[in-house]
Amino acid sequence: MNKKIGFIGCGNMARAMIGGIIKSNIFKPSQIIASDTNETAVLNAGKDIMIDTTTDNKTVVRESEVVVLSIKPMYYAQVIAEITPYVTPDQIIVTIAPGQTLAKVGGAFGKDVKIVRTMPNTPALVCEGITGVCCNDKVSEKELEYICSILQGFGRTEVVPEHLMDVVVSVSGSSPAYVFMFIEAMADAAVADGMPRDKAYRFAAQAVLGSAKMVLETGKHPGELKDMVCSPAGTTIEAVRVLEEKGFRSAVFEAMKACTKKAKGE
């Protein structure tokens, strides 16, 4: 083994993670290898982020200390069957797919394997991701800390009980899509009121970024921060009234419940 980390699958999430790892200088591009059955994806990854690439999953396993299964859930059984003979007791397997429990993945390998289950999100690409993490009993505390240190290269990590991992999917793994829709809707409304689109996106995105930072850095309850903006008989409380009338919070609540249910395979 001569690579620190290898990725089986080189799609959007893998590239976001790799990009964050490189930007944070966790590993150099020369210490990363990735495989994909899509030759175009392999060529683009090699060209764009200068990592080693291959179309052979077994090569990734043979050359890496940590192997990330960055593939869709439907391919897990097939890929695990392919790489199992080459996985050693010292290697750590990292999963990122929803619904792939530690027991399910361990059973697919059919032997003792160190498995860390994670759920990252795409803001990893700009080093602002958050990743939920849990592991099986073959992973030591020191090894879990090592994996978390890698994941922290592109954002925050939170170790959670496995039964909460499906909730992590809805609250962070999938939620960038909801936020992008919110930003797009705000920008569209600003454009409708006469603002140029490029400015509208900047105003909307920065407002979301700044608001999120206030939640994280002030420690105040989101409701308290909302109340600070809402002056009596003012513009903001009028907008909040309409959002409530249109079921804004209920829509988010129900969307996340549906997402968690889907992650559980129900």
PyMOL commands that set and color helices and strands:
alter all, ss='L'
color gray80, all
select helices_A, chain A and resi 12-23+29-31+39-48+57-63+73-86+102-109+122-126+141-154+162-173+175-192+197-218+222-229+235-245+248-263
alter helices_A, ss='H'
color red, helices_A
select strands_A, chain A and resi 3-8+32-35+52-54+64-69+92-95+114-119+129-135+155-159
alter strands_A, ss='S'
color yellow, strands_A
deselect
rebuild
show_as cartoon
